[in-house]
């Protein structure tokens, strides 16, 4: 059986500004209805809503969903416990988001460099 312990740094988040709920669902391996439920439970999870109430997740939202998933599914927290952990670790989350962004930029630059070397 595949190891379910994924950290946000081990999952490759495409370099896009916005993701639909379907794309976010696939990246995070969480069903869309679960994402909508988590939005109601976690105040920090606020995807942008546009025409027709369509949700658009940003990279910071994807990273937060991955953290919520880890807390609930891998570490055994309840919704309240996960909410408290996320609230307490808000500074750590911002640091993690910045680290992930830097890693993503590094990967993109390396791929550009390899293309230029050809």
JONORFEN-V404782 format. One record per pair of residues at least 24 apart in sequence whose C-alpha atoms are under 6 Angstrom apart, sorted by sequence separation. I is the first residue (numbers start at 0). J is the second residue. D is the distance in Angstrom with one decimal. If there is no record, write none. Layout:
BEGIN
I&J&D ; I&J&D
END
This chain:
BEGIN
19&55&4.9 ; 18&55&5.3 ; 17&55&5.6 ; 18&56&4.9 ; 17&56&5.4 ; 17&57&4.9 ; 16&57&5.9 ; 7&62&5.8 ; 7&65&5.9
END
